[in-house]
Amino acid sequence: MKASELTTGRTFGVTFEHGEHFFAALTDFCASHGVRQGYVPMFIGAFSQAEIVGACGPLENPEAPVWERTGVQSVEALGGGTLAFNSETGMVSPHIHLAVGLKAASAEGRTSHLLSGTVQFLSELLIVEVIAPVMTRPQDPSLFDVPLLTFG
């Protein structure tokens, strides 16, 4: 286990508007408000389309991460995640997970890692800035190069 006490800064209420691309809007928000790291304790909203991590068949190696994408359309979403700073790109590196209900399939659900999404109507987010320690997401070669959140 790794743990660190977080010193938080500002807290924001943010809405992404109809037609915006979720990660582009999040990147724009972070750049315009100087947020380099933090967390999204929760967001609610809808996506006209989204891509999430998922496979449609048996996994070749169930211990390995899944890198495949699956698309969903017309979904309601509830999610959260973390924002770490990537010193190589000079940008925030988000890690967002969500649960979605497929509107056209009796709100049948999917839960996974969000890869992309186009906002339908709006998404409402709470974003909490973390001042310290520095949060990064280096890849771990011993775990299939999965980027893992680190502190300090």
C-alpha positions in Angstrom: 0.0 0.0 0.0 1.1 3.6 -0.7 -0.5 6.4 1.2 0.1 10.1 1.6 -1.7 12.9 3.3 -3.0 15.4 0.7 -2.9 19.1 1.1 -5.9 20.4 -0.9 -6.3 23.7 -2.6 -9.2 25.1 -4.4 -12.5 23.2 -5.1 -14.4 23.8 -8.3 -17.8 23.1 -9.6 -17.6 22.7 -13.3 -20.0 21.9 -16.1 -19.0 20.6 -19.5 -21.6 21.5 -22.1 -23.4 19.7 -24.9 -21.1 18.5 -27.7 -17.9 19.1 -25.8 -15.3 16.3 -25.8 -14.9 15.3 -22.1 -11.1 15.1 -22.0 -10.5 18.2 -24.1 -12.8 20.2 -21.8 -11.0 18.8 -18.7 -7.6 19.7 -20.2 -8.9 23.2 -21.0 -10.3 23.6 -17.5 -7.0 22.5 -15.9 -4.9 24.8 -18.1 -7.1 27.9 -17.7 -7.3 27.5 -13.9 -3.7 26.3 -13.3 -4.7 23.0 -11.9 -1.8 20.5 -12.2 -3.1 17.7 -10.0 -6.2 16.8 -8.0 -9.1 14.5 -7.9 -12.7 14.3 -9.2 -14.7 12.9 -6.3 -17.7 12.5 -8.5 -19.3 13.6 -11.7 -22.7 13.0 -13.3 -23.8 13.6 -16.8 -24.6 12.0 -20.1 -22.6 11.1 -23.2 -23.9 10.8 -26.8 -21.0 8.5 -27.4 -18.1 7.2 -25.3 -15.3 4.8 -25.6 -14.4 2.7 -22.5 -12.0 -0.2 -21.9 -13.6 -3.5 -22.6 -13.3 -6.7 -24.6 -16.0 -8.6 -26.3 -14.4 -12.0 -26.0 -12.3 -14.2 -23.7 -9.2 -12.5 -22.4 -5.9 -14.0 -23.6 -4.3 -13.2 -20.2 -6.8 -12.3 -17.4 -3.9 -11.0 -15.3 -2.9 -8.4 -17.9 -4.6 -5.0 -18.4 -7.2 -4.8 -21.2 -6.2 -2.3 -23.8 -9.2 -2.9 -26.1 -11.9 -0.2 -26.6 -15.6 -0.7 -26.8 -18.1 2.0 -27.8 -21.3 3.0 -26.0 -23.9 5.4 -27.1 -26.6 7.5 -25.4 -25.6 6.8 -21.8 -26.1 8.3 -18.4 -22.9 8.4 -16.4 -21.6 8.5 -12.9 -17.8 8.6 -12.4 -14.7 9.9 -10.6 -10.9 9.8 -10.9 -7.6 11.4 -10.3 -5.5 14.1 -12.0 -1.7 13.7 -11.9 0.9 15.8 -13.6 2.9 14.4 -16.6 6.3 16.2 -16.6 7.0 14.8 -20.1 4.0 16.4 -21.7 3.6 19.3 -19.3 -0.1 18.5 -19.0 -2.4 16.9 -16.5 -2.8 13.1 -16.9 -6.4 12.1 -15.9 -7.5 8.7 -14.8 -11.3 8.5 -15.0 -13.6 5.5 -14.3 -17.3 5.6 -14.7 -20.5 3.5 -14.6 -22.8 4.1 -17.5 -26.4 3.1 -18.2 -27.4 2.4 -21.8 -30.6 4.4 -22.3 -31.8 2.3 -25.2 -31.3 -1.0 -23.3 -33.4 -0.5 -20.1 -30.4 1.4 -18.6 -28.3 -1.8 -18.8 -24.9 -1.0 -17.2 -21.2 -0.9 -18.0 -18.4 0.1 -15.7 -14.9 0.8 -16.9 -12.1 3.2 -17.6 -13.2 6.2 -19.8 -11.1 6.7 -22.9 -13.2 9.3 -24.7 -16.6 10.8 -24.6 -18.8 13.5 -26.2 -21.0 15.3 -23.6 -24.8 15.1 -24.2 -26.6 18.0 -22.6 -24.0 18.5 -19.8 -21.7 16.9 -17.3 -21.4 18.2 -13.8 -18.1 17.8 -12.0 -16.5 18.6 -8.7 -12.8 19.0 -9.0 -10.5 19.3 -5.9 -7.0 20.6 -6.5 -4.2 18.9 -4.6 -1.3 21.3 -3.7 1.0 18.6 -2.2 2.6 16.2 -2.5 3.3 16.0 -6.2 1.2 13.3 -7.9 2.6 11.6 -10.9 1.7 8.5 -12.9 4.9 6.6 -14.0 4.6 3.4 -15.9 5.4 0.2 -13.9 7.4 -2.2 -16.1 6.7 -5.1 -13.7 3.0 -4.6 -14.1 2.6 -4.5 -17.9 3.7 -0.8 -18.0 0.5 0.3 -16.3 0.8 3.9 -15.2 0.3 4.0 -11.4 -0.4 7.0 -9.2 2.5 7.9 -7.0 3.0 10.6 -4.3 6.0 12.8 -3.8 
